[in-house]
Amino acid sequence: MTSSFMDLSKLTANDDLTPVLGGYWPGIQIYYPPIKFNPLDGSYENIEQAKYRLQKHAYKTKAHTLLFDLEDGCRMKEMSRALLLEELPKFPERDFQIAIRINPFRTLEYEADLKLIKQIHKYIDVIVLAKAGEVYGDAEIRDLSSWLVSIGSNLTIQPIIEHPRSLQIADKLMTHSTVKHVVFGIHDFSKAMAYKITPEGWIDELETFFNILTMEARIKGRGVIGGVEVLLTPNSLPDSCVEKKDIRRWLDLHGDDASRHVYSHAKRETAMGLTGKQVITPNHINICKVAFTPSPLAIENDINILRQAIKAEALLGGAIRYNGEMLDPPMFGKSLQNILRAYALKSLDKEDQNFALEVLNKMPIHTIQENWPFGQI
């Protein structure tokens, strides 16, 4: 008879935890235009200028994912593909993912994008499919997944939900094993609905659809990547700001209304359990990372809660008193989720990873799945 518990006792933080935890999340994804328009002289970069900018900025990004856009944000598509073909194999060792947003299924530009990916798939991690499912339904993901198998690639696919037709079949799009996360394309979606959204209030204005998507994703064990902010901020949050009190102080002293709105949206998306957020300016990276990533003090508190639960033998049944609150297994599960969220965003140290494995090893498989649906248990 198969045990309902999973033996994780021999695993350590140095082992591959992907089978248990489902790998790292997309986190904060920054759109990077391969060939950029220069408003100062009213022209696009040439290849040499684009190479220089890429090496100067893209190599050193602090985002979790560098997202090269070949779709709506890309005017010089052929030149952009030539740049990526030449430069991606030269990337230095990196600790971030590389994604490419390709054009809609079965368009001429889509076919050109696939030719590029066939040549460079070893140097990227993710394909982001624009306007997924709008014309051919979930067959788009099935076809693209089969094509990836045919070229010997293990890339994942992130469909962008940009139309009510796509939202209606979101559960089918997420059935494919190549899909680990989906993107909510708020601007195209609101256009398709003829909704008037605002840069400050788009979460409230699209809340109904956001909730539908996150519910379907939770059922399928998939992640959701949140909306792109169009507000531009003049300042970047310093790397030294990691605690919520640090960012509140910075916002009071150096922030503006745009920064406050971006941070507020990112906090709300974090509270909704989202696994990533897309940004269009480097000034948004750290402010969103701080909102998305559990802080060191928060992790310390969650570990203390779980230690007390284990000590009282209440992890799977029972309750403890902690800092004036009565906590029981659902609360312990939330503490574990927070710790695993830090792991998924590459901010959990080795000692705390080993503690997380210790806790998971005390749980039956179904309880792990209740708390963390992203793994492959």
Secondary structure as GFF3:
##gff-version 3
##sequence-region A 1 377
A	DSSP	alpha_helix	18	21	.	.	.	ID=ss1
A	DSSP	beta_strand	27	32	.	.	.	ID=ss2
A	DSSP	beta_strand	37	38	.	.	.	ID=ss3
A	DSSP	beta_strand	43	44	.	.	.	ID=ss4
A	DSSP	alpha_helix	47	57	.	.	.	ID=ss5
A	DSSP	three_ten_helix	58	60	.	.	.	ID=ss6
A	DSSP	beta_strand	65	69	.	.	.	ID=ss7
A	DSSP	alpha_helix	77	87	.	.	.	ID=ss8
A	DSSP	three_ten_helix	88	90	.	.	.	ID=ss9
A	DSSP	beta_strand	97	102	.	.	.	ID=ss10
A	DSSP	alpha_helix	108	120	.	.	.	ID=ss11
A	DSSP	three_ten_helix	121	123	.	.	.	ID=ss12
A	DSSP	beta_strand	126	129	.	.	.	ID=ss13
A	DSSP	alpha_helix	139	150	.	.	.	ID=ss14
A	DSSP	beta_strand	156	161	.	.	.	ID=ss15
A	DSSP	alpha_helix	164	168	.	.	.	ID=ss16
A	DSSP	alpha_helix	170	173	.	.	.	ID=ss17
A	DSSP	beta_strand	181	184	.	.	.	ID=ss18
A	DSSP	alpha_helix	186	193	.	.	.	ID=ss19
A	DSSP	alpha_helix	202	205	.	.	.	ID=ss20
A	DSSP	alpha_helix	207	220	.	.	.	ID=ss21
A	DSSP	beta_strand	223	226	.	.	.	ID=ss22
A	DSSP	alpha_helix	244	254	.	.	.	ID=ss23
A	DSSP	alpha_helix	257	271	.	.	.	ID=ss24
A	DSSP	beta_strand	276	279	.	.	.	ID=ss25
A	DSSP	three_ten_helix	282	284	.	.	.	ID=ss26
A	DSSP	alpha_helix	285	292	.	.	.	ID=ss27
A	DSSP	alpha_helix	296	311	.	.	.	ID=ss28
A	DSSP	beta_strand	320	322	.	.	.	ID=ss29
A	DSSP	beta_strand	325	327	.	.	.	ID=ss30
A	DSSP	alpha_helix	329	344	.	.	.	ID=ss31
A	DSSP	alpha_helix	350	360	.	.	.	ID=ss32
A	DSSP	alpha_helix	365	371	.	.	.	ID=ss33
###
